[in-house]
């Protein structure tokens, strides 16, 4: 085998290993991206639920404050 052919084989082998490493890294990054997307989706759903609870609590507090105001007004009369 000539030196040129040997060098070409080594370069081809190195390129194959590099491609395998890149493919492995891409798979790992895709899995991580999928995991992050799932976590983001879960957090967005939790955020929406918390917003609904906050709105409900705010409404209940407003009604309670109105009730207290009416009691205080009745007490002052």
PDB file of N, CA, C and O in Angstrom:
ATOM      1  N   UNK A   1       0.849  -1.166   0.000  1.00  0.00           N
ATOM      2  CA  UNK A   1       0.000   0.000   0.000  1.00  0.00           C
ATOM      3  C   UNK A   1       0.900   1.235   0.000  1.00  0.00           C
ATOM      4  O   UNK A   1       1.867   1.315   0.757  1.00  0.00           O
ATOM      5  N   UNK A   2       0.567   2.187  -0.854  1.00  0.00           N
ATOM      6  CA  UNK A   2       1.394   3.386  -0.951  1.00  0.00           C
ATOM      7  C   UNK A   2       1.140   4.306   0.243  1.00  0.00           C
ATOM      8  O   UNK A   2       0.148   4.181   0.962  1.00  0.00           O
ATOM      9  N   UNK A   3       2.067   5.219   0.416  1.00  0.00           N
ATOM     10  CA  UNK A   3       1.925   6.170   1.515  1.00  0.00           C
ATOM     11  C   UNK A   3       0.676   7.020   1.320  1.00  0.00           C
ATOM     12  O   UNK A   3      -0.006   7.346   2.292  1.00  0.00           O
ATOM     13  N   UNK A   4       0.369   7.381   0.085  1.00  0.00           N
ATOM     14  CA  UNK A   4      -0.814   8.192  -0.198  1.00  0.00           C
ATOM     15  C   UNK A   4      -2.075   7.423   0.153  1.00  0.00           C
ATOM     16  O   UNK A   4      -2.999   7.983   0.742  1.00  0.00           O
ATOM     17  N   UNK A   5      -2.124   6.159  -0.200  1.00  0.00           N
ATOM     18  CA  UNK A   5      -3.299   5.339   0.108  1.00  0.00           C
ATOM     19  C   UNK A   5      -3.432   5.152   1.612  1.00  0.00           C
ATOM     20  O   UNK A   5      -4.542   5.181   2.144  1.00  0.00           O
ATOM     21  N   UNK A   6      -2.321   4.963   2.299  1.00  0.00           N
ATOM     22  CA  UNK A   6      -2.336   4.809   3.748  1.00  0.00           C
ATOM     23  C   UNK A   6      -2.826   6.094   4.420  1.00  0.00           C
ATOM     24  O   UNK A   6      -3.625   6.059   5.356  1.00  0.00           O
ATOM     25  N   UNK A   7      -2.327   7.226   3.921  1.00  0.00           N
ATOM     26  CA  UNK A   7      -2.756   8.514   4.476  1.00  0.00           C
ATOM     27  C   UNK A   7      -4.242   8.736   4.232  1.00  0.00           C
ATOM     28  O   UNK A   7      -4.961   9.232   5.099  1.00  0.00           O
ATOM     29  N   UNK A   8      -4.696   8.356   3.019  1.00  0.00           N
ATOM     30  CA  UNK A   8      -6.120   8.509   2.686  1.00  0.00           C
ATOM     31  C   UNK A   8      -6.968   7.636   3.611  1.00  0.00           C
ATOM     32  O   UNK A   8      -8.019   8.072   4.080  1.00  0.00           O
ATOM     33  N   UNK A   9      -6.520   6.411   3.876  1.00  0.00           N
ATOM     34  CA  UNK A   9      -7.255   5.524   4.786  1.00  0.00           C
ATOM     35  C   UNK A   9      -7.324   6.109   6.194  1.00  0.00           C
ATOM     36  O   UNK A   9      -8.364   6.041   6.849  1.00  0.00           O
ATOM     37  N   UNK A  10      -6.224   6.679   6.652  1.00  0.00           N
ATOM     38  CA  UNK A  10      -6.216   7.279   7.988  1.00  0.00           C
ATOM     39  C   UNK A  10      -7.156   8.483   8.050  1.00  0.00           C
ATOM     40  O   UNK A  10      -7.879   8.668   9.029  1.00  0.00           O
ATOM     41  N   UNK A  11      -7.137   9.293   6.998  1.00  0.00           N
ATOM     42  CA  UNK A  11      -8.035  10.459   6.950  1.00  0.00           C
ATOM     43  C   UNK A  11      -9.490   9.985   6.915  1.00  0.00           C
ATOM     44  O   UNK A  11     -10.338  10.526   7.625  1.00  0.00           O
ATOM     45  N   UNK A  12      -9.775   8.981   6.092  1.00  0.00           N
ATOM     46  CA  UNK A  12     -11.146   8.447   6.023  1.00  0.00           C
ATOM     47  C   UNK A  12     -11.581   7.900   7.381  1.00  0.00           C
ATOM     48  O   UNK A  12     -12.712   8.124   7.813  1.00  0.00           O
ATOM     49  N   UNK A  13     -10.690   7.190   8.042  1.00  0.00           N
ATOM     50  CA  UNK A  13     -10.993   6.638   9.356  1.00  0.00           C
ATOM     51  C   UNK A  13     -11.255   7.760  10.366  1.00  0.00           C
ATOM     52  O   UNK A  13     -12.198   7.693  11.154  1.00  0.00           O
ATOM     53  N   UNK A  14     -10.415   8.777  10.329  1.00  0.00           N
ATOM     54  CA  UNK A  14     -10.588   9.909  11.243  1.00  0.00           C
ATOM     55  C   UNK A  14     -11.906  10.625  10.965  1.00  0.00           C
ATOM     56  O   UNK A  14     -12.614  11.012  11.895  1.00  0.00           O
ATOM     57  N   UNK A  15     -12.233  10.799   9.696  1.00  0.00           N
ATOM     58  CA  UNK A  15     -13.496  11.451   9.337  1.00  0.00           C
ATOM     59  C   UNK A  15     -14.696  10.621   9.798  1.00  0.00           C
ATOM     60  O   UNK A  15     -15.689  11.171  10.275  1.00  0.00           O
ATOM     61  N   UNK A  16     -14.604   9.320   9.657  1.00  0.00           N
ATOM     62  CA  UNK A  16     -15.685   8.436  10.099  1.00  0.00           C
ATOM     63  C   UNK A  16     -15.878   8.552  11.612  1.00  0.00           C
ATOM     64  O   UNK A  16     -17.005   8.648  12.096  1.00  0.00           O
ATOM     65  N   UNK A  17     -14.764   8.541  12.354  1.00  0.00           N
ATOM     66  CA  UNK A  17     -14.857   8.689  13.813  1.00  0.00           C
ATOM     67  C   UNK A  17     -15.445  10.055  14.181  1.00  0.00           C
ATOM     68  O   UNK A  17     -16.275  10.166  15.083  1.00  0.00           O
ATOM     69  N   UNK A  18     -14.998  11.085  13.469  1.00  0.00           N
ATOM     70  CA  UNK A  18     -15.512  12.427  13.735  1.00  0.00           C
ATOM     71  C   UNK A  18     -17.012  12.510  13.447  1.00  0.00           C
ATOM     72  O   UNK A  18     -17.765  13.090  14.230  1.00  0.00           O
ATOM     73  N   UNK A  19     -17.441  11.935  12.333  1.00  0.00           N
ATOM     74  CA  UNK A  19     -18.869  11.917  12.005  1.00  0.00           C
ATOM     75  C   UNK A  19     -19.670  11.181  13.073  1.00  0.00           C
ATOM     76  O   UNK A  19     -20.765  11.607  13.439  1.00  0.00           O
ATOM     77  N   UNK A  20     -19.122  10.080  13.570  1.00  0.00           N
ATOM     78  CA  UNK A  20     -19.807   9.326  14.633  1.00  0.00           C
ATOM     79  C   UNK A  20     -19.924  10.166  15.900  1.00  0.00           C
ATOM     80  O   UNK A  20     -20.964  10.176  16.559  1.00  0.00           O
ATOM     81  N   UNK A  21     -18.845  10.866  16.230  1.00  0.00           N
ATOM     82  CA  UNK A  21     -18.874  11.720  17.423  1.00  0.00           C
ATOM     83  C   UNK A  21     -19.891  12.846  17.265  1.00  0.00           C
ATOM     84  O   UNK A  21     -20.629  13.163  18.197  1.00  0.00           O
ATOM     85  N   UNK A  22     -19.922  13.445  16.082  1.00  0.00           N
ATOM     86  CA  UNK A  22     -20.877  14.529  15.824  1.00  0.00           C
ATOM     87  C   UNK A  22     -22.310  14.000  15.889  1.00  0.00           C
ATOM     88  O   UNK A  22     -23.183  14.634  16.482  1.00  0.00           O
ATOM     89  N   UNK A  23     -22.548  12.838  15.278  1.00  0.00           N
ATOM     90  CA  UNK A  23     -23.884  12.245  15.326  1.00  0.00           C
ATOM     91  C   UNK A  23     -24.313  11.950  16.758  1.00  0.00           C
ATOM     92  O   UNK A  23     -25.456  12.208  17.137  1.00  0.00           O
ATOM     93  N   UNK A  24     -23.387  11.405  17.553  1.00  0.00           N
ATOM     94  CA  UNK A  24     -23.694  11.106  18.955  1.00  0.00           C
ATOM     95  C   UNK A  24     -24.023  12.388  19.709  1.00  0.00           C
ATOM     96  O   UNK A  24     -24.971  12.436  20.494  1.00  0.00           O
ATOM     97  N   UNK A  25     -23.237  13.413  19.463  1.00  0.00           N
ATOM     98  CA  UNK A  25     -23.478  14.709  20.134  1.00  0.00           C
ATOM     99  C   UNK A  25     -24.824  15.288  19.712  1.00  0.00           C
ATOM    100  O   UNK A  25     -25.555  15.828  20.543  1.00  0.00           O
ATOM    101  N   UNK A  26     -25.153  15.178  18.433  1.00  0.00           N
ATOM    102  CA  UNK A  26     -26.447  15.684  17.953  1.00  0.00           C
ATOM    103  C   UNK A  26     -27.600  14.936  18.604  1.00  0.00           C
ATOM    104  O   UNK A  26     -28.596  15.548  18.990  1.00  0.00           O
ATOM    105  N   UNK A  27     -27.476  13.614  18.731  1.00  0.00           N
ATOM    106  CA  UNK A  27     -28.523  12.836  19.393  1.00  0.00           C
ATOM    107  C   UNK A  27     -28.675  13.264  20.848  1.00  0.00           C
ATOM    108  O   UNK A  27     -29.792  13.408  21.345  1.00  0.00           O
ATOM    109  N   UNK A  28     -27.559  13.466  21.521  1.00  0.00           N
ATOM    110  CA  UNK A  28     -27.603  13.894  22.923  1.00  0.00           C
ATOM    111  C   UNK A  28     -28.237  15.275  23.053  1.00  0.00           C
ATOM    112  O   UNK A  28     -29.054  15.510  23.944  1.00  0.00           O
ATOM    113  N   UNK A  29     -27.861  16.172  22.173  1.00  0.00           N
ATOM    114  CA  UNK A  29     -28.426  17.523  22.221  1.00  0.00           C
ATOM    115  C   UNK A  29     -29.914  17.516  21.869  1.00  0.00           C
ATOM    116  O   UNK A  29     -30.688  18.288  22.434  1.00  0.00           O
ATOM    117  N   UNK A  30     -30.313  16.651  20.940  1.00  0.00           N
ATOM    118  CA  UNK A  30     -31.732  16.553  20.591  1.00  0.00           C
ATOM    119  C   UNK A  30     -32.533  16.012  21.774  1.00  0.00           C
ATOM    120  O   UNK A  30     -33.630  16.491  22.061  1.00  0.00           O
ATOM    121  N   UNK A  31     -31.977  15.013  22.457  1.00  0.00           N
ATOM    122  CA  UNK A  31     -32.650  14.469  23.640  1.00  0.00           C
ATOM    123  C   UNK A  31     -32.770  15.549  24.712  1.00  0.00           C
ATOM    124  O   UNK A  31     -33.808  15.672  25.363  1.00  0.00           O
ATOM    125  N   UNK A  32     -31.721  16.318  24.890  1.00  0.00           N
ATOM    126  CA  UNK A  32     -31.758  17.404  25.879  1.00  0.00           C
ATOM    127  C   UNK A  32     -32.775  18.462  25.480  1.00  0.00           C
ATOM    128  O   UNK A  32     -33.510  18.969  26.326  1.00  0.00           O
ATOM    129  N   UNK A  33     -32.819  18.794  24.201  1.00  0.00           N
ATOM    130  CA  UNK A  33     -33.796  19.776  23.724  1.00  0.00           C
ATOM    131  C   UNK A  33     -35.223  19.268  23.923  1.00  0.00           C
ATOM    132  O   UNK A  33     -36.108  20.029  24.314  1.00  0.00           O
ATOM    133  N   UNK A  34     -35.441  17.991  23.657  1.00  0.00           N
ATOM    134  CA  UNK A  34     -36.771  17.412  23.869  1.00  0.00           C
ATOM    135  C   UNK A  34     -37.159  17.464  25.341  1.00  0.00           C
ATOM    136  O   UNK A  34     -38.297  17.781  25.687  1.00  0.00           O
ATOM    137  N   UNK A  35     -36.189  17.147  26.206  1.00  0.00           N
ATOM    138  CA  UNK A  35     -36.445  17.192  27.652  1.00  0.00           C
ATOM    139  C   UNK A  35     -36.777  18.616  28.102  1.00  0.00           C
ATOM    140  O   UNK A  35     -37.708  18.831  28.879  1.00  0.00           O
ATOM    141  N   UNK A  36     -36.012  19.572  27.609  1.00  0.00           N
ATOM    142  CA  UNK A  36     -36.264  20.963  27.969  1.00  0.00           C
ATOM    143  C   UNK A  36     -37.618  21.442  27.453  1.00  0.00           C
ATOM    144  O   UNK A  36     -38.313  22.197  28.133  1.00  0.00           O
ATOM    145  N   UNK A  37     -37.991  21.007  26.258  1.00  0.00           N
ATOM    146  CA  UNK A  37     -39.295  21.383  25.705  1.00  0.00           C
ATOM    147  C   UNK A  37     -40.420  20.810  26.561  1.00  0.00           C
ATOM    148  O   UNK A  37     -41.423  21.480  26.807  1.00  0.00           O
ATOM    149  N   UNK A  38     -40.254  19.580  27.009  1.00  0.00           N
ATOM    150  CA  UNK A  38     -41.266  18.963  27.875  1.00  0.00           C
ATOM    151  C   UNK A  38     -41.357  19.702  29.206  1.00  0.00           C
ATOM    152  O   UNK A  38     -42.450  19.949  29.715  1.00  0.00           O
ATOM    153  N   UNK A  39     -40.204  20.050  29.763  1.00  0.00           N
ATOM    154  CA  UNK A  39     -40.200  20.798  31.033  1.00  0.00           C
ATOM    155  C   UNK A  39     -40.841  22.167  30.858  1.00  0.00           C
ATOM    156  O   UNK A  39     -41.598  22.612  31.721  1.00  0.00           O
ATOM    157  N   UNK A  40     -40.545  22.839  29.747  1.00  0.00           N
ATOM    158  CA  UNK A  40     -41.134  24.147  29.474  1.00  0.00           C
ATOM    159  C   UNK A  40     -42.641  24.031  29.356  1.00  0.00           C
ATOM    160  O   UNK A  40     -43.374  24.857  29.901  1.00  0.00           O
ATOM    161  N   UNK A  41     -43.112  23.009  28.647  1.00  0.00           N
ATOM    162  CA  UNK A  41     -44.547  22.804  28.503  1.00  0.00           C
ATOM    163  C   UNK A  41     -45.204  22.606  29.866  1.00  0.00           C
ATOM    164  O   UNK A  41     -46.258  23.178  30.145  1.00  0.00           O
ATOM    165  N   UNK A  42     -44.576  21.795  30.706  1.00  0.00           N
ATOM    166  CA  UNK A  42     -45.113  21.547  32.048  1.00  0.00           C
ATOM    167  C   UNK A  42     -45.146  22.839  32.863  1.00  0.00           C
ATOM    168  O   UNK A  42     -46.133  23.125  33.541  1.00  0.00           O
ATOM    169  N   UNK A  43     -44.065  23.617  32.795  1.00  0.00           N
ATOM    170  CA  UNK A  43     -44.016  24.879  33.530  1.00  0.00           C
ATOM    171  C   UNK A  43     -45.058  25.877  33.026  1.00  0.00           C
ATOM    172  O   UNK A  43     -45.652  26.614  33.813  1.00  0.00           O
ATOM    173  N   UNK A  44     -45.274  25.896  31.719  1.00  0.00           N
ATOM    174  CA  UNK A  44     -46.293  26.802  31.168  1.00  0.00           C
ATOM    175  C   UNK A  44     -47.682  26.404  31.651  1.00  0.00           C
ATOM    176  O   UNK A  44     -48.500  27.266  31.972  1.00  0.00           O
ATOM    177  N   UNK A  45     -47.952  25.093  31.703  1.00  0.00           N
ATOM    178  CA  UNK A  45     -49.250  24.636  32.208  1.00  0.00           C
ATOM    179  C   UNK A  45     -49.407  24.989  33.684  1.00  0.00           C
ATOM    180  O   UNK A  45     -50.474  25.428  34.112  1.00  0.00           O
ATOM    181  N   UNK A  46     -48.338  24.796  34.461  1.00  0.00           N
ATOM    182  CA  UNK A  46     -48.398  25.148  35.878  1.00  0.00           C
ATOM    183  C   UNK A  46     -48.601  26.646  36.056  1.00  0.00           C
ATOM    184  O   UNK A  46     -49.342  27.076  36.939  1.00  0.00           O
ATOM    185  N   UNK A  47     -47.946  27.434  35.223  1.00  0.00           N
ATOM    186  CA  UNK A  47     -48.102  28.889  35.283  1.00  0.00           C
ATOM    187  C   UNK A  47     -49.547  29.282  35.017  1.00  0.00           C
ATOM    188  O   UNK A  47     -50.106  30.124  35.721  1.00  0.00           O
ATOM    189  N   UNK A  48     -50.153  28.675  34.002  1.00  0.00           N
ATOM    190  CA  UNK A  48     -51.553  28.968  33.698  1.00  0.00           C
ATOM    191  C   UNK A  48     -52.461  28.590  34.860  1.00  0.00           C
ATOM    192  O   UNK A  48     -53.388  29.328  35.195  1.00  0.00           O
ATOM    193  N   UNK A  49     -52.196  27.437  35.477  1.00  0.00           N
ATOM    194  CA  UNK A  49     -52.996  27.017  36.631  1.00  0.00           C
ATOM    195  C   UNK A  49     -52.840  28.001  37.782  1.00  0.00           C
ATOM    196  O   UNK A  49     -53.823  28.364  38.429  1.00  0.00           O
ATOM    197  N   UNK A  50     -51.613  28.434  38.039  1.00  0.00           N
ATOM    198  CA  UNK A  50     -51.367  29.392  39.110  1.00  0.00           C
ATOM    199  C   UNK A  50     -52.033  30.732  38.829  1.00  0.00           C
ATOM    200  O   UNK A  50     -52.529  31.381  39.750  1.00  0.00           O
ATOM    201  N   UNK A  51     -52.050  31.154  37.563  1.00  0.00           N
ATOM    202  CA  UNK A  51     -52.740  32.395  37.214  1.00  0.00           C
ATOM    203  C   UNK A  51     -54.225  32.283  37.523  1.00  0.00           C
ATOM    204  O   UNK A  51     -54.827  33.217  38.052  1.00  0.00           O
ATOM    205  N   UNK A  52     -54.817  31.138  37.192  1.00  0.00           N
ATOM    206  CA  UNK A  52     -56.242  30.939  37.475  1.00  0.00           C
ATOM    207  C   UNK A  52     -56.507  30.985  38.976  1.00  0.00           C
ATOM    208  O   UNK A  52     -57.480  31.592  39.422  1.00  0.00           O
ATOM    209  N   UNK A  53     -55.639  30.340  39.751  1.00  0.00           N
ATOM    210  CA  UNK A  53     -55.792  30.349  41.209  1.00  0.00           C
ATOM    211  C   UNK A  53     -55.638  31.772  41.738  1.00  0.00           C
ATOM    212  O   UNK A  53     -56.404  32.197  42.603  1.00  0.00           O
ATOM    213  N   UNK A  54     -54.665  32.501  41.233  1.00  0.00           N
ATOM    214  CA  UNK A  54     -54.439  33.875  41.687  1.00  0.00           C
ATOM    215  C   UNK A  54     -55.648  34.753  41.387  1.00  0.00           C
ATOM    216  O   UNK A  54     -56.040  35.578  42.213  1.00  0.00           O
ATOM    217  N   UNK A  55     -56.233  34.578  40.220  1.00  0.00           N
ATOM    218  CA  UNK A  55     -57.420  35.359  39.857  1.00  0.00           C
ATOM    219  C   UNK A  55     -58.578  35.009  40.786  1.00  0.00           C
ATOM    220  O   UNK A  55     -59.309  35.892  41.234  1.00  0.00           O
ATOM    221  N   UNK A  56     -58.743  33.725  41.072  1.00  0.00           N
ATOM    222  CA  UNK A  56     -59.807  33.302  41.985  1.00  0.00           C
ATOM    223  C   UNK A  56     -59.582  33.868  43.388  1.00  0.00           C
ATOM    224  O   UNK A  56     -60.516  34.370  44.013  1.00  0.00           O
ATOM    225  N   UNK A  57     -58.354  33.788  43.877  1.00  0.00           N
ATOM    226  CA  UNK A  57     -58.036  34.315  45.213  1.00  0.00           C
ATOM    227  C   UNK A  57     -58.257  35.816  45.253  1.00  0.00           C
ATOM    228  O   UNK A  57     -58.793  36.340  46.229  1.00  0.00           O
ATOM    229  N   UNK A  58     -57.852  36.506  44.211  1.00  0.00           N
ATOM    230  CA  UNK A  58     -58.046  37.953  44.151  1.00  0.00           C
ATOM    231  C   UNK A  58     -59.533  38.299  44.231  1.00  0.00           C
ATOM    232  O   UNK A  58     -59.930  39.215  44.951  1.00  0.00           O
ATOM    233  N   UNK A  59     -60.340  37.561  43.489  1.00  0.00           N
ATOM    234  CA  UNK A  59     -61.785  37.803  43.527  1.00  0.00           C
ATOM    235  C   UNK A  59     -62.362  37.548  44.912  1.00  0.00           C
ATOM    236  O   UNK A  59     -63.189  38.318  45.401  1.00  0.00           O
ATOM    237  N   UNK A  60     -61.924  36.474  45.536  1.00  0.00           N
ATOM    238  CA  UNK A  60     -62.412  36.162  46.879  1.00  0.00           C
ATOM    239  C   UNK A  60     -61.981  37.222  47.887  1.00  0.00           C
ATOM    240  O   UNK A  60     -62.757  37.596  48.766  1.00  0.00           O
ATOM    241  N   UNK A  61     -60.753  37.705  47.764  1.00  0.00           N
ATOM    242  CA  UNK A  61     -60.284  38.764  48.653  1.00  0.00           C
ATOM    243  C   UNK A  61     -61.081  40.051  48.464  1.00  0.00           C
ATOM    244  O   UNK A  61     -61.422  40.726  49.435  1.00  0.00           O
ATOM    245  N   UNK A  62     -61.370  40.377  47.232  1.00  0.00           N
ATOM    246  CA  UNK A  62     -62.161  41.582  46.961  1.00  0.00           C
ATOM    247  C   UNK A  62     -63.547  41.454  47.576  1.00  0.00           C
ATOM    248  O   UNK A  62     -64.056  42.404  48.171  1.00  0.00           O
ATOM    249  N   UNK A  63     -64.160  40.275  47.432  1.00  0.00           N
ATOM    250  CA  UNK A  63     -65.486  40.084  48.034  1.00  0.00           C
ATOM    251  C   UNK A  63     -65.417  40.161  49.547  1.00  0.00           C
ATOM    252  O   UNK A  63     -66.302  40.734  50.183  1.00  0.00           O
ATOM    253  N   UNK A  64     -64.369  39.588  50.131  1.00  0.00           N
ATOM    254  CA  UNK A  64     -64.202  39.638  51.581  1.00  0.00           C
ATOM    255  C   UNK A  64     -63.999  41.077  52.056  1.00  0.00           C
ATOM    256  O   UNK A  64     -64.548  41.482  53.080  1.00  0.00           O
ATOM    257  N   UNK A  65     -63.208  41.844  51.305  1.00  0.00           N
ATOM    258  CA  UNK A  65     -62.990  43.241  51.679  1.00  0.00           C
ATOM    259  C   UNK A  65     -64.286  44.039  51.583  1.00  0.00           C
ATOM    260  O   UNK A  65     -64.562  44.873  52.445  1.00  0.00           O
ATOM    261  N   UNK A  66     -65.066  43.800  50.569  1.00  0.00           N
ATOM    262  CA  UNK A  66     -66.366  44.480  50.438  1.00  0.00           C
ATOM    263  C   UNK A  66     -67.283  44.111  51.598  1.00  0.00           C
ATOM    264  O   UNK A  66     -67.991  44.962  52.138  1.00  0.00           O
ATOM    265  N   UNK A  67     -67.263  42.844  51.972  1.00  0.00           N
ATOM    266  CA  UNK A  67     -68.091  42.394  53.095  1.00  0.00           C
ATOM    267  C   UNK A  67     -67.650  43.089  54.382  1.00  0.00           C
ATOM    268  O   UNK A  67     -68.485  43.551  55.158  1.00  0.00           O
ATOM    269  N   UNK A  68     -66.331  43.163  54.607  1.00  0.00           N
ATOM    270  CA  UNK A  68     -65.807  43.829  55.803  1.00  0.00           C
ATOM    271  C   UNK A  68     -66.177  45.308  55.784  1.00  0.00           C
ATOM    272  O   UNK A  68     -66.556  45.866  56.814  1.00  0.00           O
ATOM    273  N   UNK A  69     -66.070  45.939  54.631  1.00  0.00           N
ATOM    274  CA  UNK A  69     -66.436  47.357  54.516  1.00  0.00           C
ATOM    275  C   UNK A  69     -67.910  47.559  54.851  1.00  0.00           C
ATOM    276  O   UNK A  69     -68.280  48.511  55.540  1.00  0.00           O
ATOM    277  N   UNK A  70     -68.745  46.649  54.354  1.00  0.00           N
ATOM    278  CA  UNK A  70     -70.178  46.791  54.627  1.00  0.00           C
ATOM    279  C   UNK A  70     -70.456  46.594  56.111  1.00  0.00           C
ATOM    280  O   UNK A  70     -71.306  47.280  56.680  1.00  0.00           O
ATOM    281  N   UNK A  71     -69.740  45.654  56.749  1.00  0.00           N
ATOM    282  CA  UNK A  71     -69.913  45.466  58.193  1.00  0.00           C
ATOM    283  C   UNK A  71     -69.458  46.695  58.967  1.00  0.00           C
ATOM    284  O   UNK A  71     -70.123  47.111  59.915  1.00  0.00           O
ATOM    285  N   UNK A  72     -68.324  47.285  58.569  1.00  0.00           N
ATOM    286  CA  UNK A  72     -67.836  48.474  59.240  1.00  0.00           C
ATOM    287  C   UNK A  72     -68.796  49.663  59.035  1.00  0.00           C
ATOM    288  O   UNK A  72     -69.035  50.445  59.955  1.00  0.00           O
ATOM    289  N   UNK A  73     -69.322  49.778  57.848  1.00  0.00           N
ATOM    290  CA  UNK A  73     -70.267  50.860  57.562  1.00  0.00           C
ATOM    291  C   UNK A  73     -71.531  50.680  58.394  1.00  0.00           C
ATOM    292  O   UNK A  73     -72.064  51.647  58.939  1.00  0.00           O
ATOM    293  N   UNK A  74     -72.011  49.439  58.492  1.00  0.00           N
ATOM    294  CA  UNK A  74     -73.217  49.178  59.291  1.00  0.00           C
ATOM    295  C   UNK A  74     -72.931  49.424  60.767  1.00  0.00           C
ATOM    296  O   UNK A  74     -73.803  49.898  61.495  1.00  0.00           O
ATOM    297  N   UNK A  75     -71.727  49.108  61.213  1.00  0.00           N
ATOM    298  CA  UNK A  75     -71.353  49.300  62.614  1.00  0.00           C
ATOM    299  C   UNK A  75     -71.267  50.778  62.963  1.00  0.00           C
ATOM    300  O   UNK A  75     -71.558  51.167  64.095  1.00  0.00           O
ATOM    301  N   UNK A  76     -70.870  51.605  62.001  1.00  0.00           N
ATOM    302  CA  UNK A  76     -70.729  53.050  62.257  1.00  0.00           C
ATOM    303  C   UNK A  76     -72.064  53.766  62.270  1.00  0.00           C
ATOM    304  O   UNK A  76     -72.155  54.899  62.743  1.00  0.00           O
ATOM    305  N   UNK A  77     -73.092  53.128  61.765  1.00  0.00           N
ATOM    306  CA  UNK A  77     -74.405  53.789  61.714  1.00  0.00           C
ATOM    307  C   UNK A  77     -75.196  53.578  62.942  1.00  0.00           C
ATOM    308  O   UNK A  77     -76.319  54.071  63.046  1.00  0.00           O
TER     309      UNK A  77
END
